[in-house]
Amino acid sequence: MEQLTLSVNYENKYNHYKHSVGKLMLHLEWCTKYRYKMFQKEKYLKLVEACIRRAASLHGFEIIEINVQPEHIHCVVCVSFCYSVSKVLQIMKGTSSRLFFIHHEKAKLRYPQRHLWSRGKSAASVGFTQLDKIREYVKNQDEHHSGRGNHTL
């Protein structure tokens, strides 16, 4: 699967706010409820990616890199200082789930209570020196999960 890559150089470009300067970049991961492989079909993979991108844009988050696997998501985002990590994940998971069920009516058969994502999550802050390595890790998840790759952070 071909990944959309941003041509922006993120290194040392800080965001300027009214009373602060900086950049908060996060590597986020989360899974589907019960680890169901909901995104094996290309159309559902593209749909959930679009839902996640829409959730991010609605709240002013910038997606640096994203990779959708059949049962989990890897995402590197840049967010404002006013959000906590747990709030960012709540927004990303909640909004993308709502949008996914709006655009994929049959998903309610698998998840009648409309809980697409599991309660679990993973988050790590990313610095400028780690950004390239994290982006490569997220991009290469297809190879990593196929068993051919040996990518570790």
N, C-alpha and C positions, 0 to 999 in steps of 0.2 A: 504494500500500500504506500502510495506516495504521500509524504508529509508536506504540509504547508510550512514553509520556513520564512520567518521574518528577516528582512535584510537590515534591520536596525542594529547598530552597535550599542549594546547596553552597558558596556564597560565605562564606569566612572561618569555616567550621566545621571546626576541626582535630580530628583523632583524637588521643586521649590514650592513651599506652602507659605501661608501668611506668617507663621511664626516658627517655621522649622524647615530644614533641608534634609533630604535623605531618600532612600529607596528601600522598600521592604519587599523582598522577593522570597517566594515560598515554593517548595516542591510538595505537592499534595497528591495523595493517593486515596482512593476509596473503591469499594466493591459493591456489586449488586447484591440484593438481599438473597440469602441462601446460595450465593455464588452461582446463580443461574447464568448460563451463557446467552444473555439477551442480545448481544451485538455481533453474532456470528455472520448474519447477513449484512451485506454492504449497505443496504438502504437504512437499516436500523443503526449501524455504526455511524453513518453520516448524519442521521437524525439526532442521535444523542450528542454528537460532537457539536452540531449546530445549536442544540439546546444549551449546552455548557457555555459555548461562546456567547450566546444571547444573554444568559444569566450573568456572565462576567461584564458584558457591555452595559447592561442595565444598571449596574452598581459601580461603574467606573474602574473595574479591574482590567488589567491588561494581560492577556494570555501570551506568554513568551513561547511556550511549547506545550503541545498536548498530544497524547497518544491514547487511543481507545482500544482496549483489549476486549475479548468476548465477555469477560466477567469483571473487569476492573478498569479504572481510569488512572492515568498518570498525567499530571498537569503542573506546569511551572507558571506562576502568576506573579504580577507586580501589583501591589495594593497600597492604598493610602495608609498613613500611620493611624488614622482614627479607627481602624478595624482591628479586632483581635483575631488571632488565627482561628479560633473556634467559630467566630462570627463569619469569617470568610468561608469556611467549610459549610456552615449552616446555609448560607446564601447560595453557594454553588450547588450543593446537593438538593436543597429544597426547591429552588427555582427551576433547575434543570429537570427534576422529576416531574414537577407540575407541567412544564412545557412538553415533556416527552409523552405524558398521558393525554394531553390535549391533541397532539398530532398522531398518536398511535393508539387508536381506540381498542384494538385487540389486546394490548398489553394488560388491560384490566382482567383478562381471563387468567393470566399468570399471577397477577398481583391484584386481587379484588379490593384490597384496602388502599391501593395506590401508594404503596411504600416500595419504590424502586431500589433504593439504596439501603445497605446494611447500616447498623449503628456505628460500625468500626470506621476508623480513618487513620491516616498517617500524615504528618506534616513535619517539614524541616525547613529552617531558614537557609537561604542560599546567598553566599557572598559573591562579589565580582570575580574573585579568583576561582570559584567553583562553578560558575555559571556555564562555561563551555562544556565541562565534564558532565554536569547534570543534564544539559540539553541533549548531548549525545546519548546518555543513558535512556532518557525518555524517548528519543527518536528510535532507538534500537530495541524497543521492547518486543517487537515481532520476532526478531532473531533470538532475543534472550529467552522468550517463552517457548520457542520451538525446540529448545534443547541444544541448538548448535552453538550458541554464544555463551561466553563466560564473562559477563559484564558485572562487576561489583563496584560499589562505591567506596 
